Amino acid sequence: MGYYVDILKVSEDSEHVIYEFGPDKETLGKLRLNKFTREYQLLREVPGGITNPYCAKTLIKLFELLDNNKEFPEYLFYCSGR
């Protein structure tokens, strides 16, 4: 099964970035990521919690940005094949 995830930045400061994520605007989860420690916290629960595939795909994208010292854009998406 393939996944498509919209990832929308809510806010960012020097230490944290907060994104909403999900397959559509009606079922958005929300998480906060510490840019230095890489610790994350769900701020709005989704079914399955942190193991939710949409949450996992969002974290993959955010960790890629951290690993490559890139800025956090206003909008990202994750798209996978089957």
Secondary structure, DSSP 8 states (H G I E B T S, - for coil): ---EEEEEEEEE-SSEEEEEEESSTTS-EEEEEETTT--EEEEE--TTGGG-HHHHHHHHHHHHHHHTT----SEEEEE---
